[in-house]
Amino acid sequence: MPYLALILFLPWFAILGALFWIYPRQPRTTARRLLDALTLVIAGAGSFAGMQWGYANASVASGAIWKQVLATLIAYGVFLAVMTLAIVVRHRMLRRSQRREFR
């Protein structure tokens, strides 16, 4: 059951990833597509690694469910942290490209 956290959050990760990929709709440059794809791969891999770490290092002193709880929390936290950082980077990248167009 170490993959239960990922199985449960996979639909939510897919929704967040799709929204990240789709919005904003323009501009769609090669650099943006590359950044978006790389972000989704890093977020997924980081979430998986965090889930594994959380499951392996959780204490069962409070009950066996805490392995799943910690794994889920870490997986979700890593995914959101990577996505938030990528949104900031993408916003700066898009703003910089818009400034170049107006010069």
N, C-alpha and C positions, 0 to 999 in steps of 0.2 A: 503493500500500500504506500510506498514512498512517493508515488507519482499522483496520488489523489489530489493534491493541491493544484497541480498543473492541469489535470483533467477538469477539475471544477472551474478553474479560472480561464481555461482556453477560449470559451465563447466570449467572455468579457474582453480578453486580450485581443481577440479578433475584431470585435466592435471598435475598441479604442484604436487599434492599428489601422483599420479601414478609415476611420474619421481623420486620423493623422495623415494618411496618404491622400485623401480626397481634398481636404480643406487646408489652406485656401486654394481655390481652383486655378488661379493664375498668379504668377507666371510659372510655367512648367519647363524649367531648364534642365539640362542634363545634370548639372551640379545638384539641383534640388532633388531630382529623382535618385541620384546616387546617395545623397545624405539621408533621404527618407528610407531607402532600402537598407542602408547600413544601420540606421537607427533601429529599425524593426528587428534586424538580425541580432544586434547587440542587446536590445531589450529582451528578446526571447531567450537568448543564451544566458544572459545575466540572471533572468528570472529562474531559469532551470537550475543554474549553479547555486543561487541563493536558496532555492527550495531544497536541494540536496544537502547543503550545509545545515540548514535549519532542522531538517529531519534527523540528520546524523548527530547533532549536538544538543538536541532538546532533552531536558530532564524529564523522566517519567515519574518523578516523585509525586507529582500532583495528579497523575493519571496518564494513561496511554494516549488520550486524545490530544495532549499538548504537543506531541510530535507533529501532528497534522496542523494544529493551529499555528505553531511557530513557522513551519514550512510555508504555509499559506501567507502569513503576514510578511515574511521576508521576500517571497516570490513577488507578491503584489507591490511591496515597497520598492524593490529594485526596478520592476517594470515601470512604475510611475516616475521614479527618479530619472531614469534614462529618457523617458518620453518628455518630461518637463525640461530637462537640460536641452534636448533636441529642439523643442519648441522655441526656447530662447535663442539658440544658435540660428535656427531657420529664420526667425523674425529679424535678427540682425543682418543675416545674409540678404533677405528680401529687401529690407530697408536700404542697405548699401547699394543694391542693384538699382533700386528706384532713384536714388540720388544721382547715379551715373547717367540715367536716362534723361534727367532734367537739366543736365549741364550742357 
